[in-house]
Amino acid sequence: MSIATKVVIQMNAKLMGAPWTIELPVRGLMTVGFDVCHSAKNKNKSFGALVATMDMKTSCRFYSSVNEHMKGQELSDQMSLNMTCALKAYREHHGTLPERILFFRDGVGDGQLYQVVNTEVKFLRAKLDEIYKSAGKVEGCRMSFIVVSKRINSRYFVNKRNPLPGTVVDDVITLPERYDFFLVSQSVRQGTVSPTSYNVISDNMGLSADKLQILAYKMTHMYYNYSGTVRVPAVCQYAHKLAFLVAESINRCPSAGLENQLYFL
């Protein structure tokens, strides 16, 4: 029965249904996840995948796209192009541009944050501001760009026990030079739970730190392959799964006709 239930949930998600949902405090929010996977079969190929939601408050649609990178290339030079296509899909679905964009970038180490700020974020923000101003929105795009890191050595305890899911650490042990926080989104039966690091590189969404942290935790509930919470926001997990599928099995960019479906679940 458990296996049959999971298969039906997958079928529902692939047919653009929503097996479950969350209560979102804001309207017009597009959440985006991006990840890069290096092919084990073909060492000369890497693939970057972008997955975006079409406002989860009113729609269960997704948009996904994949780009081929040069050998070992972690940073993306086509992210702004992918985001332009995602905004076009959002506009076709809702008739307007999203009010806020929450962008989660996975797969970047601390040593690459400087390059991310000066390449990806700089070009992405310039392109989005251009699109929004051409659509008549004078203030430009309200976007938060967050780098998500799972491979960290930090561990936390509350009274010699693992902290409860939803625990946030955003003071004392965080870095003074930038806005970052740690979030424990899972509970484990054995061993020590691993927190996830969130580095807020750029933010003009207008949400307080508490609301942004709650929003990040809520997004970890929306991965339809697992009924619990995952370590990273669902769009990041979707992007990783898509990039891994293309890098390991397909080895070329998928058909454009699949862009609005969760075919990679």
N, C-alpha and C positions, 0 to 999 in steps of 0.2 A: 504493500500500500504506500509506503514511504517513497519508493522508487517511482511508482506510477504518478504520485502527486507531483514529484519534482519534474517529471517529463511533461505533465500537463501545464505546469507553471511555465516551463521553457517554451512550449508551444504557444501559450497565451502571449508571452512577451514577444515572440517572433512574429505573431500576427498583430502586433502593435496594440496589444491590450496592456493593462496595468494590474499585475497580480496584487499589489498593495501600494499604498501611497503614504505621504507624510503631510502634516499641517505646515504650510509655509506662511511666514508672516508678511512677505512682500509679493507684490504682483509684478509681472513683466521681467522676471529673473531668468536669465540664461546661464546655466552652469556648464562649464567646458572642462574636459580633461584631455591631457596630451601626454603621450609616452613614446619612447623610441625603443625598438628591439633590434638587436643585431642577429643576423641569420647565422645559425650554426652550420648549415649545409653549404651556403655560398658566402665565403668570408668577405667578399667584395661588396656585399649588399647589407644595408640597414634600412629599416622602415619606421617612419613616424606616423602615428595614428592620432586623430583628433575625433572626439565624440562630444556632442553638444545636446543639451535638452532644449525643448521648445516650450519653456515656461510650465513647470510641473504642477502649478496651481490649477491650470485649465486644460493642459494637454499631456498625453503620455507619449508623444512623438519624440524621436531622436534623429540626429543627423550625424553621419560619420564619414570620414575621408582618410585616405592613406596616401603618403608620399614616399618615394624612394629617396634615400640619402646616400651620400658617398660612404666609402668604407670607414667604419668606426665613427662616423659623424654623429655626435650627440645633440648638438644645437641645430635648430631648424631654421632654414632661410625661406621656407614657404608657409610659415605659420600664418602670416597675415593674409595670404591667398586663401588658405583653408577657412579662416575666420570670415572672410568676405563671402564665401559660399555658404557658410553656416547662417550668416545674417540674412542672406538672400532667401534661404529656406524658411527662416523664422518669419520674414516679411510676407512670404507667400502664404504661410499658414495663418498668421494673425493680422496681416494688413498693416503692421507697424514694426518698428525696430524695438528690441528689448530695452527696458528702462535701465536695467543694471546687468552687468556681466561679471560672473564669478569664475575666474580662470584658475584651474589647478594644474600645475606643471610637475610631472613626475620624472624621475630618472636623472636628476641633476645633483652632483656632489657639491659640497661647500666651495671647493676650489674653482667651480665654474659659475658661481653666482654673479661675479663681476661681468663675465661675458654675456650671461643671460640678460642682465640689466641693459647692457650697452648694445645688444643686437636684437634679441627677440622682443623685449618689452618696448624698447625705443621705437622700432619699426611698427610693431603691432599697435601701439597707442597712436602713433601718427596716422596710420591707415584708418583706424576706427574713428578718430576725430574727424578725418576728412569725409568719411561716409556719413557720419551723423550731421555734420554741418551742411553737407549737400542735401540732406533730408529736412533741413530747416531747424535742427536742434542746435541752438547757438552755443550752449554750454559744453557741447561735445559728448564723448562717451563716458559714462560712469562705470569704471571697471576696477576690480581688485585682482591682482596677479599674485598667486601664492605658489611657492615651490614646496612640494611635499617630499619628505625623505623618510623612508622606512629603515634604512640601514644605519642605525645609530646605536651607540653603546649605553645610553642613559637608561636607568631603571628606577622606578619609584615604588615606595612602600608606604602604606598607612597602617600604623600599629602592627608592624611586621607582617602585614598581609598585602596582597595585590590590591591596588585601588579599584574602585567600582568603575564600570564603563561610563564614559561621559566626563571623567575627571580631567580638568584642564590645569596645566601649570604654566603661568605666564608672567612670573615675577621671580626675583632673587637669583635663580640659576639660569635665567635666559640671558641672551647677549645684550649688552647696553647699547651697541651701535646700530641695531636694527630691531624691527618689530617682529618678534617670533613667539611662538607658543608650542607647547607639547600637549597632545590629546591622546588619552587612552580610550579607544572606542570598542575594544573587545574584552570579553572575560575568558579566562583559560581555566581548564580543569587541573592541569599539571604545570609545574614550573612557574616562571616569572613572566608576567605580561609585558609586551614590548610597546612603549608609546610611539607615536608618530610625530615627527617634527614638521611644523608648518612655518615657513618663512614668508612673511607678507612683504613682497618686493615693492609693490606699487598699489596704492589704494586711494580712490576718491569716490567710493560708492556711497559714502554718507552714513554708513552703519557704524554703531559703536563696536568696541572690541568684543564685548560680551555677545552681542548679536551675531557677529561674524563667526565666533567660536561655536555658538549653538548651531548655526547654519552648517558649518563644516561637520559637526557631529551628526546632524540630521541626514546629511548626504551619505554617510557611511551605512545607512539602513536601506538604500535603494538599489542594491545589487541583487538582481532577480535570480541569480544562480545559487544564492544562499539565503536562507530565511532569517539569519541573524545579522550582526554588523560585521563589516570588513575593516581592515586596518586603514584603508585610504577611502576618500570619497568615491562613490560608485562610478562616476564618470571617469575617474583615473583607472579604476579596475577594468572598466569596459575598454578604455584606450589601450591598456596593457594587453588584454585578451585579444583585441583586434590586431595589434602590432605583432604579437607572438604568432597568431594564426597565419598572417600573411608571410612573416619571415620564415616560419618553419614548414609550411605546407603549400601555400599558393605561389610565393616567390615573384609575384607581380601585383600591381595595383588592381583591386577588385572592380567589377562593373559599376558604372555610375548609377545603374538602376537599383542598386542595393543600399544607396546612401541613407534612405529614411527607415531602414529596418535593422533590428538587432539580430541579424543573421549569424553573427559570430558567437552567440551565447552557447 
